[in-house]
């Protein structure tokens, strides 16, 4: 019995183990947010009601835009997990505008280790499942690559005015952690912000679905601007860090920063070129 009591703690510590050599099983995973309406009347357990959308490249399956003055359950999800390796945990944070009231957090996994201020903005949490008895390895219905969607938990959210709620790294004194663990359990650090989702409230901002962004992101892999980018800047062949969302493209090279109109470019994408 003592072994069973200690097991979740050991699994939590295991989720912090260093990444394995070679290609990580969950290198394509994302941590994102999905809006659901709060049901009226008697409803099932909040975790049982969670939808598990598929993560198909270029498809918008997450609900990432909500209305003002409306209460939502906002689910934190791991998406595109590897079904063979499974998902046993996630290490992430959250940030949001002061116009958003985040009333509560409900854990949908087995164990968590939140920072003291969780779920306040710019705080973080480690969420884990029992890797031996509750490994999250069931593919999401409709996922074209049999990717796993795992439900980490749910925020109870209300927006008074325009604002964005975003997944972020869990910031510690020593580092920023943004990762998932498989059921070995082995930790995989994920690229940020391209693999982190957000939801937006009102009409002035747009939420970000990292699965819908996959197709557009693939077209700019490689680290150097080529092709269409040459038409927009004489410096386009430099290696840059790029972040683009609807209407603007901003790139940085050394100390130089240039903002370019991106009306003809893919939207709702974060991508880093190195």
N, C-alpha and C positions, 0 to 999 in steps of 0.2 A: 504493500500500500504506500509506503514511503516513496518507492521508486516512481509510482504513478503521480504522486504529488509533486515530485521534483521535475518530472519530465517536461512540462511546459516551460519551466524556467530554463532548463538545459537547451531546449529547442530555440528559445528566444536568444540565448547566447550564441547558439549555432548560426543564427541568421546573420550574425555580425562577423562570421569568419571571412578571411580574405578571398578574393576571387580566384577561381581555379585557372591553371594555365590552359591555353587553347581557346577555342571559340565557346563562350558561355551558352548554355542551353536556352536561357531566357533573354538573350541579347536583343530580341525584338519586342520585348514586353513594354507596356506603357502603364502609367498610373494616371487615371483620369476621373472626371466627374460626370454624373448623369442625373438629370432632373426627373423627379416623378411628383405628380400631384399628391397632396395629402388626402386620403380617403375620408369620406364622411361616414358617420355611424360606426358600428362595430367592424373592426378590420383585423386581418391576421397580424401576427408578429411583424414588426417593421423589417426585420431581416428576411423573413419568408416572402415578403412582398417585393423584394428587390428584383428588378429585371436584370438579365444578363445578356446585354447586346453583343453581337459578334463584332470582331475587329477586322474588317475587310478593306484592303488598300483602296483608297479613293471613295469609299462609301461613307455617308453620314448616317450612322446608326445611334449615336449618342445624342441625347437632347441637351443642348448646351446654351439655350437662350430662354430666359424666363421673363415674366411680367413683373412690374412693380406692385407693391401692396398686395402680394400674394404669398402664401406660405407654401414651401416646398420641402420634400425630403430630397436631399442631394446626396446621392450615393457615391462613395469613393470606391473605385474598381481597379483591379489589376486586369489588363486586357492583353490578348495575344500571348498568353503564357504557353510554354511548351507542354503538351499533354503527356509526353513520356517522362519528363523531369518533374512536372508538377510545380505548384506554387505552395510554399509554406510560410511566406511572410513578406512584408514590405516595410521600407524605411523611408518616410517622407514627411513633408510639412504642409502647411496651408497658409495662404495669405489672402487678405480681402480688404475691400474698401470700408471706410468708416460708416458708409451709408447702409451696410449690410449687417443685420442682426442675426448672429449665429447663436441660437438658443441652447442647443445641446448636441451631443455626439453619442451615437449608439454603436457599440462594437458588434460586428457580425462575425468575428473570428473567435479563436479560443482564448487568446491572451494578448495583452498590450502593455507597452511600457511608454506612457506619455511623458512629455516634459511637463514641468510643474504648471505652466501657464496654458496647456492644451485645453480647449481648442481655440485659444485666442490667436489673432493674426500673427504670423511669423513664428509660430510654435511648431513642434514636430512630435512624431510618435513612431514607435516600432510596433507593428501588428504581426502576430504569428498564429499559425495553426499547428496542431499536433502533426508533425511530419509522418509519423508512423501510422496513426489511426484516422487522420482527417486531412490527408494531402489533397489539395485542390487540383484535380487532374481531369475533370470532365469537360470536354470541349463545349463551347457555346453553340447553341442551335443556330445553324446558318453560317457558321464560320468556315470560310473557304479553305483554310489551312488547318482546321481542327484546333484552333487556338483556344486556350482556356480563359474564361472570364471569371474572376474571383471577387466576391463582395467583401470589402474590408470593413465598411461601416457606413453610417448615415448621419448627415448633419441636418438639423431642423433649422431652416433658413427663411428669413423675411427681409426683403429689400425695400427701404423707404424711398430711395432715389437711385439713379444710375450707378452701377458698380459692377465689379468683377470679383469672383471667388476663384482662386487658382491653387492648384497643387504646386508645391515648391519643395526644395530640399529641406531636410531636417538639419538645422544649423546647430553645431556644438562649438565649444571653445576651440577645438582642434581642427574641425573640418565641416564640410557640408555633405550630408549623406542622402543619396537618392538611389534606391536600389530595391531589388526583389530577391528572395531566396527560393531555391527549388527544394525538393524534398529529400536532398542528400543529408543535411541542408547546405547548399552552397550559394553564396551571395554573388549577384551580378549587378554591378553599377550601371545605371541607365544614363543615356545622354540627356542633359537638361539644357534648354527647355523643350527640345523637340518631342520628348516622350512624356511630357507633363500636360494634362488637360486643364481646362478652366470652364466656368459657366458665367454668363453675363446676364445682367438684369436691366431692362429698359431698352432703348433704341439706339443709344450712342455707342455701344460697344458690342463686340461679337465674341461668343464663347469659342473655345478651341478644342476640336476633336482630333487628337493625334493620329487616329486611324484614317480619318478622311484626308489628312494631310500627307499620308504616306506616298501616294502616287505622285503628287507634285514634288515632294522632297527628293524622290528618286531621280528626278530629272536634273537636279543640281548637285548630285554627288560628284566628288572628284577633287575638290579643293581649289579649283581655279575657274573664274568666270569664262565661259566660251559661248559661241553661237549668239543667241538673242541678246546676251548681256553686252556684247561688243557694240551694239547699236545705241546703247544708252550711256556709255562712258568710255573715254579714251584710255582710262586706267583699268578697264574691266578685266584685263588678264592677270591682275595681281591676286595673290592669295589674300582672302579677306575673311572676316567674320560677318555673317549676314543674318538679319532678322527681318522678315517681312510679314505684314498683315494687310488687310484691305486698304488699298489706296497709297501705301508708302513702302519704299524699300530703303533701308538704311544700311550702309556698309562702312566698315572701318579698316583702315590699313595703317598701322603705326598710330601716329597721333592725328591722322587725317580722317575726317568723317564727312560723308557726302550723302545727302538725302535725294532720292530719285523718284519720280513718279512711277508707280507700278500698276497703272490701270489695266495694262495688258498682261500682267503677270498672275500666276496662281495666287489665291488668297487664303487667309486663315492658316498660314504655315510659319513655323519657326524651324530654321535649319542652320546648323553651324558647319562651316567649311573650314578645314584645317589642313 
